[in-house]
Amino acid sequence: MNALPLPVSPRADRIDANKLAKRLRRQVGQAIADYNMIEDGDRVMVCLSGGKDSYTLLDVLRQLQAKAPVRFELVAVHLDQKQPGYDPAILPNYLRSIEQPFEILEQDTYSVVQRVIPEGKTMCGLCSRLRRGALYAHAERAGFTKIALGHHRDDMVETLFLNMFYHSRLKAMPPKLLSGDGKHVLIRPLAYCKEADIAEYAERCAFPIMPCNLCGSQETLQRKAIKAMLHEWERKTPGRTENVFRSMTSIAPSQLADRELFDFASLGARSPTPPPSTADWLLGDGVEAAQVV
């Protein structure tokens, strides 16, 4: 007869919860310090989607703000995209209950996506671009100095493999980024945090999660495949995802093959000036021509 598992005492459960909260605070604090994400006088727009990641981001930033030696402002900003079944009271009620300054933007991106994307096709790409455009425009109008996003370590590793496998690019999500137009500084304070820790923390905190009925449940097949691959790797070799992430922070350009990133052509060259183009000969065209003659 199998023995029943021993119940976990409330005290032990509380200790574990405290350890988890402390670990997340330490990791977020380390990421902010390593990449100089937040400075004295910053006005930070925390993008709050209503999912576990953005709730955790806001909660941990508030904890750090309370003890920070520098002064910075946190404003939670949420975009109401007019999706079916959306409850507009959930986020305001929660944010008021914790006395968090917030702003709710309204833009009917749902109708746009429904009109443009054929039935059965993924809506995530267009939805993301429209959402990003609305948030960037508001950040500029409101004078925010930083835009905080809820992407975590696993998001960054998944994006690395997505770009390698499907776009032939060695590219991921950086912890800190200047937007393409040069107007916004994006920060990802959860860069060092595991998704599993965030999920457990969000559950313990009982955040009022708002599922995305438009694109959050319509994840692309490619990302699902990458998630499954990483999950299997982690099951067989615990710590592998962390190792992949660490490799993104320790890059040796001379050990890759990007000719724009590293000057391979002049490496060991005996002439200071490059020789005339010999592409035809190197590609075999000259040999073939000689054989014809």
Disulfide bonds with the S-S distance in Angstrom:
none
